[in-house]
Amino acid sequence: MRILMIIHGFYPLVGGAEVAAYNLAKNLIKKGYKIKVTTSNLQRYAEYQLIDDIEIIRIPCRKRNLAAFTQYEMAHFFINSLSPLYQLVRKFKPDVIHAHFTVPAGLLAYLIKRLTKVPYIVTFHGSDVPRYNIKKYSITYALLTPIIKSIWRNANYLISVSENLKQYVTSIMPSLLVQVINNGVDLDEFHPRMMKHNNSDPIKIIMVGRLIELKGFQYVIQSIPDVIRKSPKRVIVDVIGEGEKKEELINLTNRLGISQNVNFLGFLDRKELAKKYREASIFVIPSLNEAFPVALLEAMASGLPIIGSKVGGIKEIVKEGVNGFLTESKNIHRFSDCLMKLINDDELRYEFGQKSVELSKSWDWKLITMQYEDIYQKVSRSFLRC
């Protein structure tokens, strides 16, 4: 079967959706599928690449920042992609087009279907769903909602990465049928360290994600002075990622007098990221909203206890008192309290970490891929009957 994926950002970009699309493509190829991925070119890669047998076609895009896409950059990708995509579909003859994000990928798939009749499915990842990030995209959502509804209405299948995100979709169009297929984790790549931490080791807290307001890293950083004062062990915080709030977060650590305890490590490749998880003691995900965070799954597969905000897909993954603690987002004192509970109890950290590993097996990419295969087969069969 031939699958054409469209996504505005792709490997080696390291956002959750990019990592999910990469792992899905990689696992499908292992099972004999022919996969092509159309994505943006960041003016530093070849227009055609072969990575892990995934054929990647990169469309020129005026993108400058690796950490996030602006609305202008996504519009530029859309405009530049339409003609090359049409030519690619005529040549490749895919059985199904898989759009990651409603816009711009879903809009491209919708137009290509009108031109070629090739069916398409859409996977929602978060900000492509109106109301998900209303603070940042209120005007954009108002302008694009009629178009988004048309994309959804004409899709052959709609997939949400979490139950919470599905509720956003059905609150806009209650009649839509949406299947939930969670993101997954590569259990061969992310696994626990072989030995327990020594009692003399410092406590290493790790946070991973784009450095944007929605991720809420600032609230954990504000809790760290209190944690340092109370902790019997040295406390180190590793912040992994890039984004528009990086300088603001660095300045915050300077003002709080904790710059010696907080490391901003930028983007890391997958191998180095896996190593950092294994070196860590506690994973914190303080987001204000999340669809179904891949970084959280990676941390769990790496054997870490979790402290997370009680929002979105996080509360679908973390089990309170089983593999971690859930707290209200923005609650600085609660983050401090949860951190101290884990810092002061080595056995609890270990027990939560072991449970995280056990729970993460439910999201093995091999299992997630099988769910997508079922949908591709259904859509392809219905297309052949037309």
C-alpha positions as CSV (number, residue, x, y, z in Angstrom):
1,M,0.0,0.0,0.0
2,R,1.2,3.5,-0.8
3,I,0.7,6.3,1.8
4,L,1.5,9.9,1.2
5,M,2.0,11.9,4.4
6,I,1.8,15.7,4.6
7,I,3.1,17.6,7.6
8,H,4.5,21.1,7.7
9,G,7.4,20.1,10.0
10,F,9.2,16.7,10.0
11,Y,12.3,15.0,11.3
12,P,14.8,16.2,12.4
13,L,12.4,18.8,14.0
14,V,11.6,17.4,17.5
15,G,8.1,18.5,18.3
16,G,5.6,15.8,19.4
17,A,3.7,15.7,16.0
18,E,7.0,15.6,14.1
19,V,8.3,12.7,16.2
20,A,4.9,10.9,15.9
21,A,4.8,11.2,12.1
22,Y,8.4,10.0,11.8
23,N,7.8,6.9,14.0
24,L,4.6,6.0,12.2
25,A,6.3,6.2,8.8
26,K,9.3,4.2,10.0
27,N,7.1,1.4,11.4
28,L,4.9,1.3,8.3
29,I,7.9,0.9,6.1
30,K,9.1,-2.1,8.2
31,K,5.8,-3.7,7.5
32,G,6.2,-3.3,3.7
33,Y,4.3,0.0,3.1
34,K,5.6,2.5,0.6
35,I,5.7,5.9,2.3
36,K,6.5,9.4,1.0
37,V,6.5,12.4,3.3
38,T,6.0,15.9,2.0
39,T,7.1,18.6,4.4
40,S,8.8,22.0,4.5
41,N,12.4,22.7,3.7
42,L,14.3,24.7,6.3
43,Q,16.9,25.9,3.8
44,R,19.5,23.6,5.3
45,Y,18.4,20.2,4.0
46,A,18.3,18.6,0.5
47,E,15.0,18.8,-1.3
48,Y,14.9,15.0,-1.4
49,Q,16.1,12.9,1.5
50,L,16.0,9.2,2.4
51,I,16.0,8.8,6.2
52,D,15.4,5.3,7.6
53,D,14.0,4.3,4.2
54,I,11.4,7.2,4.5
55,E,11.3,9.2,1.2
56,I,11.1,12.9,2.2
57,I,10.2,15.6,-0.2
58,R,11.0,19.0,1.2
59,I,9.1,22.0,-0.2
60,P,10.9,25.4,0.0
61,C,9.5,27.5,2.9
62,R,10.7,30.8,4.3
63,K,11.2,29.4,7.8
64,R,13.8,30.8,10.2
65,N,13.0,29.4,13.6
66,L,13.4,25.7,14.3
67,A,11.3,25.9,17.5
68,A,7.9,26.8,16.0
69,F,6.0,27.7,12.8
70,T,4.5,31.1,12.4
71,Q,1.2,31.4,10.6
72,Y,3.0,33.2,7.7
73,E,5.4,30.2,7.4
74,M,2.6,27.7,7.3
75,A,0.8,29.8,4.7
76,H,4.0,29.9,2.6
77,F,4.3,26.1,2.9
78,F,0.7,25.7,1.7
79,I,1.1,28.0,-1.3
80,N,4.4,26.4,-2.4
81,S,3.1,22.8,-1.9
82,L,-0.1,22.7,-3.9
83,S,1.4,22.3,-7.4
84,P,4.3,19.9,-6.4
85,L,1.9,17.8,-4.4
86,Y,-0.5,17.5,-7.3
87,Q,2.3,16.3,-9.5
88,L,3.6,13.9,-6.8
89,V,0.1,12.4,-6.4
90,R,-0.2,11.8,-10.1
91,K,3.2,10.1,-10.2
92,F,3.2,8.2,-6.9
93,K,-0.5,7.2,-7.0
94,P,-1.1,6.9,-3.2
95,D,-3.9,4.8,-1.9
96,V,-4.4,7.2,1.0
97,I,-3.2,10.7,1.9
98,H,-2.5,11.1,5.6
99,A,-2.6,14.8,6.7
100,H,-1.0,15.6,10.1
101,F,-2.8,18.7,11.3
102,T,-6.0,20.1,9.8
103,V,-4.1,23.2,8.5
104,P,-2.1,23.4,6.4
105,A,-1.8,19.7,5.6
106,G,-5.5,18.9,5.8
107,L,-6.4,21.8,3.5
108,L,-3.8,20.5,1.0
109,A,-5.2,17.0,1.2
110,Y,-8.8,18.3,0.8
111,L,-7.8,20.2,-2.4
112,I,-5.8,17.3,-3.8
113,K,-8.8,15.0,-3.2
114,R,-11.0,17.4,-5.2
115,L,-8.5,17.2,-8.1
116,T,-7.6,13.6,-8.0
117,K,-10.3,11.7,-5.9
118,V,-7.6,10.2,-3.7
119,P,-9.0,9.8,-0.2
120,Y,-7.5,11.5,2.8
121,I,-7.4,11.1,6.6
122,V,-6.5,13.8,9.1
123,T,-4.8,13.4,12.5
124,F,-5.4,16.2,15.0
125,H,-2.4,17.1,17.1
126,G,-3.7,20.1,19.1
127,S,-3.4,23.7,17.9
128,D,-5.0,22.7,14.5
129,V,-8.3,22.4,16.4
130,P,-10.2,25.6,17.2
131,R,-10.4,26.5,20.9
132,Y,-7.4,24.4,21.8
133,N,-5.0,27.4,22.0
134,I,-7.5,30.2,22.0
135,K,-5.2,32.7,23.7
136,K,-2.7,32.6,20.8
137,Y,-4.9,31.8,17.8
138,S,-8.3,33.4,18.6
139,I,-8.4,35.5,15.4
140,T,-7.0,32.7,13.2
141,Y,-9.5,30.3,14.6
142,A,-12.4,32.7,13.9
143,L,-11.2,33.1,10.3
144,L,-10.4,29.5,9.5
145,T,-13.2,27.6,11.3
146,P,-15.5,27.5,8.2
147,I,-12.6,26.1,6.2
148,I,-11.6,23.7,8.9
149,K,-15.2,22.4,9.0
150,S,-15.1,21.7,5.3
151,I,-11.8,19.8,5.7
152,W,-13.3,17.6,8.4
153,R,-16.6,17.1,6.6
154,N,-14.9,15.8,3.5
155,A,-12.2,13.7,5.1
156,N,-12.5,9.9,4.8
157,Y,-11.4,9.4,8.4
158,L,-10.7,11.7,11.4
159,I,-8.2,10.8,14.1
160,S,-7.6,12.5,17.5
161,V,-4.5,11.7,19.5
162,S,-6.4,12.0,22.7
163,E,-10.0,11.8,24.1
164,N,-9.6,15.4,25.4
165,L,-8.8,16.7,21.9
166,K,-11.6,14.7,20.4
167,Q,-14.0,16.6,22.8
168,Y,-12.8,19.9,21.3
169,V,-13.6,18.6,17.8
170,T,-17.0,17.3,18.6
171,S,-18.0,20.4,20.5
172,I,-17.6,22.2,17.2
173,M,-19.2,19.6,15.0
174,P,-21.1,17.1,17.2
175,S,-22.1,14.9,14.2
176,L,-18.5,14.0,13.3
177,L,-17.1,10.5,13.9
178,V,-13.6,10.7,15.3
179,Q,-11.4,7.8,16.4
180,V,-8.8,8.2,19.1
181,I,-5.4,6.8,18.4
182,N,-2.8,8.0,20.8
183,N,0.8,8.9,20.0
184,G,3.3,6.2,20.8
185,V,6.9,5.7,22.0
186,D,9.8,3.7,20.6
187,L,10.6,1.3,23.4
188,D,13.8,0.3,21.8
189,E,15.1,3.8,21.8
190,F,13.8,4.9,25.2
191,H,14.3,2.5,28.1
192,P,15.3,2.7,31.8
193,R,18.9,2.8,33.1
194,M,20.2,-0.6,34.2
195,M,21.1,0.5,37.8
196,K,19.4,2.5,40.5
197,H,20.8,6.0,41.2
198,N,23.2,6.2,44.1
199,N,22.1,8.0,47.3
200,S,24.9,10.5,46.8
201,D,23.7,11.4,43.3
202,P,22.1,14.8,42.8
203,I,18.4,15.0,42.0
204,K,18.1,15.7,38.3
205,I,14.8,17.2,37.2
206,I,14.1,17.2,33.5
207,M,11.7,19.2,31.4
208,V,11.4,18.7,27.6
209,G,9.5,20.7,25.0
210,R,9.3,24.0,23.1
211,L,10.1,27.0,25.3
212,I,6.7,28.7,24.8
213,E,4.2,30.0,27.3
214,L,1.8,27.1,26.8
215,K,4.4,24.6,28.1
216,G,4.4,26.3,31.6
217,F,8.1,25.8,32.4
218,Q,8.2,29.2,34.1
219,Y,6.0,27.9,37.0
220,V,8.3,25.0,37.8
221,I,11.4,27.3,37.6
222,Q,9.7,29.6,40.1
223,S,9.2,26.6,42.5
224,I,12.9,25.6,42.4
225,P,14.3,28.1,45.0
226,D,12.0,26.6,47.6
227,V,13.0,23.0,46.5
228,I,16.7,23.9,46.7
229,R,16.3,25.3,50.2
230,K,14.4,22.2,51.4
231,S,16.2,19.4,49.6
232,P,18.8,17.3,51.4
233,K,20.5,16.7,48.0
234,R,21.8,19.0,45.3
235,V,19.1,19.8,42.7
236,I,19.8,20.2,39.0
237,V,17.2,21.1,36.4
238,D,17.8,20.3,32.7
239,V,15.5,22.2,30.3
240,I,15.6,20.6,26.8
241,G,14.2,22.5,23.9
242,E,14.2,25.9,22.1
243,G,11.6,28.6,21.7
244,E,10.6,32.2,21.9
245,K,10.6,32.2,25.7
246,K,14.1,31.0,26.2
247,E,15.7,34.3,27.0
248,E,12.8,35.1,29.4
249,L,13.3,31.8,31.2
250,I,17.1,32.3,31.5
251,N,16.5,35.8,32.9
252,L,14.0,34.3,35.4
253,T,16.6,31.9,36.7
254,N,19.1,34.8,37.0
255,R,16.6,36.8,39.0
256,L,15.8,33.9,41.3
257,G,19.5,33.2,41.9
258,I,19.3,29.6,40.6
259,S,21.2,29.9,37.3
260,Q,23.9,27.5,38.6
261,N,21.2,24.8,39.1
262,V,19.3,25.2,35.8
263,N,20.8,24.1,32.5
264,F,19.2,25.2,29.2
265,L,20.5,22.5,26.8
266,G,18.6,23.4,23.6
267,F,17.5,20.8,21.1
268,L,19.2,17.4,21.5
269,D,19.3,14.5,19.0
270,R,17.3,11.4,19.8
271,K,20.3,9.5,21.2
272,E,21.4,12.3,23.5
273,L,17.8,12.9,24.6
274,A,17.4,9.3,25.6
275,K,20.6,9.5,27.6
276,K,19.4,12.6,29.4
277,Y,16.1,10.8,30.4
278,R,18.1,7.9,31.8
279,E,20.3,10.2,33.8
280,A,17.3,12.1,35.3
281,S,15.5,11.5,38.6
282,I,12.1,13.2,37.9
283,F,10.2,14.3,34.8
284,V,8.0,17.4,35.1
285,I,5.5,18.4,32.4
286,P,3.7,21.6,33.6
287,S,1.8,22.5,30.4
288,L,-1.3,24.7,30.3
289,N,-2.7,22.3,27.7
290,E,-1.5,19.2,25.9
291,A,-2.9,16.9,23.3
292,F,-1.0,13.7,23.9
293,P,2.6,14.6,24.8
294,V,5.3,12.4,23.2
295,A,7.9,13.6,25.7
296,L,5.9,12.3,28.6
297,L,5.7,8.8,27.0
298,E,9.5,8.9,26.4
299,A,10.1,9.9,30.1
300,M,7.8,7.0,31.3
301,A,9.5,4.5,29.0
302,S,12.8,5.7,30.5
303,G,11.6,4.8,34.0
304,L,10.9,8.2,35.4
305,P,8.3,9.3,38.0
306,I,6.1,12.0,36.7
307,I,4.8,15.4,37.9
308,G,2.3,16.8,35.5
309,S,-0.4,19.4,35.1
310,K,-4.0,18.0,35.3
311,V,-4.8,19.0,31.7
312,G,-5.5,17.5,28.3
313,G,-3.8,14.3,27.4
314,I,-1.5,14.4,30.5
315,K,-4.3,13.3,32.8
316,E,-5.1,10.4,30.4
317,I,-1.5,9.1,30.8
318,V,-0.4,9.9,34.3
319,K,-2.0,7.8,37.1
320,E,-2.2,9.8,40.3
321,G,-0.3,8.1,43.1
322,V,0.6,5.2,40.8
323,N,3.4,6.6,38.5
324,G,3.3,10.2,39.5
325,F,1.4,13.2,40.8
326,L,-1.0,15.5,39.0
327,T,-1.5,19.2,39.9
328,E,-3.3,22.2,38.7
329,S,-1.3,24.1,36.1
330,K,0.4,27.3,37.3
331,N,0.4,26.1,40.9
332,I,3.9,26.9,42.0
333,H,3.5,25.7,45.6
334,R,2.0,22.4,44.5
335,F,4.9,21.8,42.1
336,S,7.3,22.4,45.0
337,D,5.4,20.0,47.3
338,C,5.2,17.2,44.7
339,L,9.0,17.6,44.0
340,M,9.8,17.4,47.7
341,K,7.7,14.2,48.1
342,L,9.7,12.5,45.4
343,I,13.1,13.9,46.5
344,N,12.6,12.8,50.1
345,D,11.5,9.3,49.2
346,D,14.0,7.2,47.1
347,E,11.7,4.2,47.1
348,L,8.7,6.1,46.0
349,R,10.7,7.5,43.0
350,Y,11.7,4.0,42.1
351,E,8.2,2.5,42.5
352,F,6.7,5.3,40.4
353,G,9.4,4.9,37.8
354,Q,8.9,1.1,37.5
355,K,5.1,1.7,37.1
356,S,5.9,4.3,34.4
357,V,7.8,1.7,32.4
358,E,5.0,-0.8,32.7
359,L,2.3,1.7,31.6
360,S,4.4,2.9,28.7
361,K,4.2,-0.5,27.0
362,S,0.6,0.3,26.1
363,W,1.9,3.0,23.8
364,D,4.5,1.0,21.9
365,W,4.7,2.3,18.4
366,K,4.3,-1.3,17.1
367,L,0.8,-1.4,18.6
368,I,-0.1,2.2,17.5
369,T,0.9,1.4,13.9
370,M,-1.5,-1.5,13.8
371,Q,-4.4,0.8,14.6
372,Y,-3.4,3.1,11.7
373,E,-3.0,0.1,9.4
374,D,-6.6,-0.8,10.0
375,I,-7.8,2.7,9.1
376,Y,-5.7,2.8,5.9
377,Q,-7.2,-0.6,4.8
378,K,-10.7,0.6,5.4
379,V,-10.3,3.9,3.6
380,S,-8.5,2.2,0.7
381,R,-11.2,-0.4,0.3
382,S,-13.9,2.2,0.2
383,F,-12.0,4.2,-2.4
384,L,-11.7,1.1,-4.6
385,R,-15.4,0.5,-4.4
386,C,-16.1,4.1,-5.7
